[in-house]
Amino acid sequence: MALTEMWQQHWPECPPIGHMLRERYRDVWVRFHSLPGSKRYADSETEYAIILERHNTVLDELFTGADVYVITPAWTAEPDVPKHQPDADYWQTLLTEDDPNPEFRTYTHLFAIRRPWQHGCIDPLLREVADYKTAGVLIANARMERIYHPYDGGADVLLPTPEERDRLRDRHSSWLSSHPAGL
């Protein structure tokens, strides 16, 4: 089954854009912060180690023994597909900002690479996300039913059921936000 078909099977109400998923699928969403006290950015190698440990702990729980898709975006003002990572395949282009003025339109071009999950295999990418050098990354299992969306400050996780989400949330309750909406 093609990526788009698998996506539509599990997430039909939303395109594969990380920040949009939590709004549409709040019943299966949980957010974890990557540093104690909800601190957003690392100031030391010790804090980077905490960030990577937290990311990899959850990623291992979601994906150990499985293949994952690592999906990365590129944004342009034109619909033409830009060059991207040489090992990632082009997936699709989405018009994510449809401004009447063509100069202000935004296209999101998605690229995906399938790889076996191994602890630490995307640490350089996770560190770029933590430093806000890249954004919009999604990691999904091969059937697209589990989504991990790291951002600078933490990660959003979407799971097939509220019960599975609750079990993951309860295992890492000290990483949750104190904000009433979970942000």
Residue, then its C-alpha position, 0 to 999 in steps of 0.5 A: m500500500a502506498l504512503t498516501e493510502m496508508w496515511q488516509q486510512h489512519w489520519p483522513e482528517c488531516p494532511p501529514i503536517g505535524h502541528m495540525l495533527r494534535e488539533r484534529y486527533r486530540d483524543v489519541w495525542v500526547r505531548f512530552h517535553s524534552l527537558p525538565g521544567s518544560k525548558r525549551y532549549a538546551d544550554s549544555e551537552t548534559e541537556y542535549a543528552i537528556i533531550l536525546e534520551r527522552h526522544n529515544t526512550v519513546l521512539d524505542e517504545l513505539f518502534t523497536g523491531a520495526d521499520v519507520y518512515v522518517i518524513t522531512p519537509a522542505w518549504t517553498a513559494e513555488p510548487d516545483v519540488p526542490k532537491h532534498q536529502p539524497d537518500a530520501d524519496y519525494w512523497q508529495t507536495l501540499l499547498t499549506e498557505d493558499d494566499p491570493n498573492p502568489e508571493f505569499r503562498t507556501y508549498t510543503h514538499l514531503f520526503a520520506i525514507r524507510r529504515p529499520w528503527q535503531h536506538g539513536c539512528i536519527d540523533p543528528l536530526l533530533r538535535e537539529v529539531a531541538d535547536y530549531k534548525t529544522a522543523g516539521v519532521l514526522i516519524a511513523n511506523a511502516r503502516m502509518e498508525r503511530i506518529y512521532h512529531p519532534y519539535d523544539g521543546g518536545a514531541d507530539v505522539l499520536l497513537p491508534t487508541p486513547e488507551e494506548r496513548d494513556r499507557l504511554r502518557d502514564r509511563h512518562s508522566s513526569w515529562l508532561s506539561s502542567h498546562p491544562a491543555g497539555l501544551 
